[in-house]
Amino acid sequence: MTMSFARNLKCRECGRDYPLDPIHVCEFCFGPLEVFYDYEAMGRAVTRDHIERGPPTMWRYAELLPCNPETAVDIGTGLTPLVRARNLGRLLGLDRLYIKNDCQNPTWSFKDRVVSVATSVAREFEFDTLACASTGNLANSVAAHAARAGMKARVFIPADLEQGKIIGSAIYSPTLVAVDGGYDEVNRLCSEVSDKYPWAFVNINMRPYYAEGSKTLGYEVCEQLGWRAPDHCIVPLASGSLYTKIYKGIKELSWLGLVDWRATRMSGAQAEGCSPIAEAWNRRSFLIKPQKPNTIAKSLAIGNPADGYYALKTMADTNGAAATVTDEEVVEGIQLLAETEGIFAETAGGVVISGLRRLVEDGHVRGDEVVVAFITGAGLKTQEAVLPAIQPPLTIRATLDSFEEALEERDGVLPAARGA
């Protein structure tokens, strides 16, 4: 089986090597496994020109991923816009703020990146069923990729998930399983299911490969900045995997000589109602205390984050910081991004924007830094969160007088008429 430049799996704790198999835990110390590459060979093969001549998707970085690019399951993910956020930047006092808008992936979230890689590897391992434990976005993506790959899909979600995310999975006709409990209960159940059934659980037995897909966000940002690393990244924190892999992607480009090393700082944001990583950071501890989630930011509601320790290590190593925001601030962040930059984000995006504002106020983000805020999902997935806060339409009769009466009542004054 061709696996790009991937050499083996390696335990992140004890360093033991494992073959490139569908496994995710070290049998000696129970540490998580991660893909290890032949960077020397990769460096000889991968150039800026080679990447730039690639397809306009995440698969332009195929040689940096752990699967055979010739059999990749590609639904058009990646190379999403990096938007210069001048309006929002002025409000926050940031001269060079960018928004990485991953709302524009095929199922409207960054999860298409990780699932594209996981599905490609699962097919190489000859699995016929793709599965996941999900807070919603992953369920959408797994269902879509399984359909494209001709695989069966078994998708496990919390029963109280937002309707938009349930429909966004069901449309692809997976076996959709709504579990009475939060994500941590769903994940525990899926661990039992994965032990019994020979399925490719993208975030369990396929997790080492799946997680590598998030690196492409780091690759794209560097390429879109003109082959330079950002000074500061602001990333939503859930399991901690996205946060650490974006940083890994930036480091890899530096190791390969494709960008100059700039000691990128990594900061993260969580909702107060589920903030185990930020809470540990504020205690100045690497010990995660699991929490029971209670927040509208359901896509980030992981009370016992698998990669929380590694996220904290990255935060410390890069001189980053963590911010928490209330549910009210989550909605404010969604509105602020929409009103200033025309981007409608889901609740995770509201966490990032309000978290960024908090980090600026606390002096953790400097005005002269090249700052990239990662928006990972589209707002139509979580309409319920903002519905109470948005202004209802003017309801009028089809007459000019009725329109002007309603407009004056709302605005307090009529605008100047033409020719006045």
Summary of the structure (lengths in Angstrom):
residues: 420
radius of gyration: 22.0
end to end distance: 75.0
largest distance: 81.1
contacts: 1545
relative contact order: 0.12
helix: 45%
strand: 16%
